[in-house]
Amino acid sequence: MAMPRPHSHPFVPYRPPRVPAEEGLRRGQRLHDLLDQRRSVRFFSSDPVPREAIELAVRTANTAPSGAHQQPWTFVAVRDAEVKHRIRLAAEAEERAFYGRDDIPEWHGALARLETGADKDYLDVVPWIVVVFAQKYSVTGAGRQKHYYVNESVGIACGMFISSLHAMGLATLTHTPNPMGFLTKILERPSSERPYIVFPIGYPAPDCEVPDLARKPLDQALVHYP
């Protein structure tokens, strides 16, 4: 029996059940098959989505690893129609400026096949908008505490949030108008946070369409070395 390691901070045993390799592969394949059906959606139904679904997705996001376990994220859920409309108007103003620029033709060209534009009417349609804020630092009784690996940590949490939504039959879109400072003002967030991603959340519209795209094949995504 191994001797317990000395620790200066509390530790607890971690003994997850060992999954046989074949069962592990079956589980992995089922997860892949589920997530391979996920698509970013811009055509939503206005059908209601229960508050519990949003809360469950955030609880799932909270299981993400983070730098020094600082969990540097805040999920702000918006259901109020007036606030959602204010977000839409401000986002569209930034998007019109982006699409009106003539100095980034490559970027516009990359987006062409997605047929995106400045109109974000879905922000009024969806039952929920969740805005994720990245916490640059936290303020405690001991003063300001810097957070580490914020972008990486929040990005992982957002990926798990998206996966949870998809598992519940919901759709979303990673919307990142630039700049996003208007979200700090509208949602009254502190200066220690910065807007990271806007997630419109709902069920796909009955007539929803998405671009005909293909995933990157494994031989382009994975390199075995050596």
Stockholm file with secondary structure:
# STOCKHOLM 1.0

chainA/1-226         MAMPRPHSHPFVPYRPPRVPAEEGLRRGQRLHDLLDQRRSVRFFSSDPVPREAIELAVRTANTAPSGAHQQPWTFVAVRDAEVKHRIRLAAEAEERAFYGRDDIPEWHGALARLETGADKDYLDVVPWIVVVFAQKYSVTGAGRQKHYYVNESVGIACGMFISSLHAMGLATLTHTPNPMGFLTKILERPSSERPYIVFPIGYPAPDCEVPDLARKPLDQALVHYP
#=GR chainA/1-226 SS CCCCCCCSSCCCCCCCCCCCHHHHHHHHHHHHHHHTTCCBCSCBCCCCCCHHHHHHHHHHHTTSCCGGGCCCEEEEEECCHHHHHHHHHHHHHHHHHHHTCSSCHHHHHHHHTTTCCSCCTHHHHSSEEEEEEEESEEEETTEEEECSSHHHHHHHHHHHHHHHHHHTTCEECCBCCSSCHHHHHHTTCCTTEEEEEEEEEECBCTTCCCCCCCCCCHHHHCCCCC
#=GC SS_cons         CCCCCCCSSCCCCCCCCCCCHHHHHHHHHHHHHHHTTCCBCSCBCCCCCCHHHHHHHHHHHTTSCCGGGCCCEEEEEECCHHHHHHHHHHHHHHHHHHHTCSSCHHHHHHHHTTTCCSCCTHHHHSSEEEEEEEESEEEETTEEEECSSHHHHHHHHHHHHHHHHHHTTCEECCBCCSSCHHHHHHTTCCTTEEEEEEEEEECBCTTCCCCCCCCCCHHHHCCCCC
//
